[in-house]
Amino acid sequence: MDNNLQTATFGAGCFWCIDTAFRNVAGVESVRSGYAGGTIDNPTYQQICTGLTGHAEVVEIKFDERQVSFNTLLDMLFTLHDPTQLNRQGNDTGTQYRSVVFYHDMEQKYLTEQAIVRYQENHSDAIVTELSPAPTFYSAETYHQDYYAANQEQPYCSMLIGPKIAKFKSMFTAYLK
């Protein structure tokens, strides 16, 4: 086990987009789409889509802190989505699409608090990103993992994810694999 591997758990709307973005980052060893923060064990996609389970669509990122810092991952997160939209991102609405950072230790909590203050300067509306201790992470169904790679021509992917990933890559070129 590599002691330099850390875990970050982020929610920022549909997990397909942030899953795709973080897979491109040097120092990110793995990305898993899944669910966290709800009231039932082992939720399914159909269950969380009701908005009744309390789970958010999230990604669990395993990263090597020697290659990419948690702070850099936060910068990427706050660039990838609009943290001022409560329980939604664009047309995706419901608590499952909330902006959230599930922190794994007190340093991550502190760094996230600082990032929220830093990024608030860029927004006229209040940042509503939830900051909570990391709960149990439940991996999403296999077809959700690296969804964009297999479905780039699907309309949602080509119209929403493609442009976001292009912008992401142009902004974070120095951090890409």
N, C-alpha and C positions, 0 to 999 in steps of 0.2 A: 504494500500500500504506500503510495506516494504521500508523504506528510505535507507536501506543498499544494495538494489539491484541496480546494475549498468548494463550497456549494453556495450558489445564489438561487433564489426562487422569486421569479417576477411574473406579474400579471399585467397585461397592457392591451386588453381587448382580445380579439381572436388569437389563439396561440400559434396559428400557422405562420403568421408574419414574424413574430419575435423568435420563434423556433428557427426559421430560415436565416434571419439576420445573425443570430449568435453562433450558428454553425460555421459562419465565415470568419470568425475571430480567432486569430493566433492565440494560443494559450488556452482556448476552450477545448477541453478533452471530450466532453459529451453534452448533448442537449436532449432532454426528454420532455415532450408535451404531456401535460396531465392536469390534475385537479387538486385543489387544496383549499382549506379554510371553511369547509362545510360541516354538516351535522351527521352525515351518514358515511359508513365505511364502504369502500370499493364502489364508488359511484360510476355509473355509465354515462356516456355522452348524452343519451336520451334523457336521463334523470337530471343532469345538470342544466340541460337546455330549458327545463321548466322554470328555472330560477328559484325553485323551492328548496334546494338542498343547501344553499349557502356557499357552495363551492365556486371558486373562480377558475377560469381557464388560465393556467400558468405554465411556465417552463422551468425545469430544474436544470441548472447549468453547473457542470463540474469544470473548474478552471484552475490553472496553475498560476498562483499569485506571483511567481517569478517572471511570468510573461505578460500577464494582464492583471491589472488591479481591480478590486471591487469598485473603486471609485470610477474607473474607466467604464466598467460595465454599467454603472448607474448613469453616466453621461450618455451612453448608447441608449439605455432604456428611456430616458427622458427626451431623447431626440426622436425615438421611434413612434411615440404616441403622444396624444394630448392629455396630460395629467390633470387638466381642469374639467374634464367631462366625467360627471358622476354616473357610475354604473352603465357606461357605454363607451364605444369608440365608433364614431360615425353612425352608420345604420345598425350596427350590432348593439342591441340594447338589453339590459338586464344585469343583475348583480354578478353574473358569471363573467361579464366583460369588464369588471372594475379594474382600476389602476391599483396595484398593490405590490408592496415589497414585503415578503416574509423573511425576516432577518434570522440568521443562524447563530449570531452572537452579539454582544453589546457593541463591538466595534462596527459591525454592519448597521446596527440601529443608529449609532451616532453618525456614521458617514451618510446614511440615507437622510437623516434629519438635516444635515448640512447641505446635501444636494437639493432638497426641497426648498430650502431658503435661497440657495444660489439660483435655481431655476425659476423661482417665483418672480424674480426680476424680469423674466422674459414674457410673463403672462399678466394680463390685466385682471383675469378671473382667478380666483383662489385655486391653488393646487389641492386636489381632493384625494391624492394617492394615500391609500390605507397603508399603515405601517404596523405590522403585527409579528409576534414570534412565529417562527416556522412551525406549522402544524404537520400532520402526516401528509405526505405527498403520495398521490395515487396516479400511477402511470395511465395515460389515455390509451385507447385502443390502438392497435398496431397501425391501422390506416391513417391515423393522425400524425404519426412520427414522420418528420421530414416531408410533410404533405406537399409543400410547394414543389419540391424537386420532381415529383411524379405527376403533378397536376398544373403545370405552368400555363397551359392553354385554357383551363377552366376559367370562365368569365370572372369570378370573384378574385381568383389568383392573378390573372393577367391585368385586370383593371385596378386592383387595390394593392396587392402585395408586390408585384413587379416594380411599379414606380417607387414604392417605399424602399425596397431593397436597393434600387439604383441610387437613390438619394443617400441612403445609409452608407453604401460603398464609397461614394464620392466624399462623404464627410469623414470617414474613418479609415481611409486608405492605408495609413501607417500601421493599423492594427489587424489587417486582413491576412489570412493564410495565403 
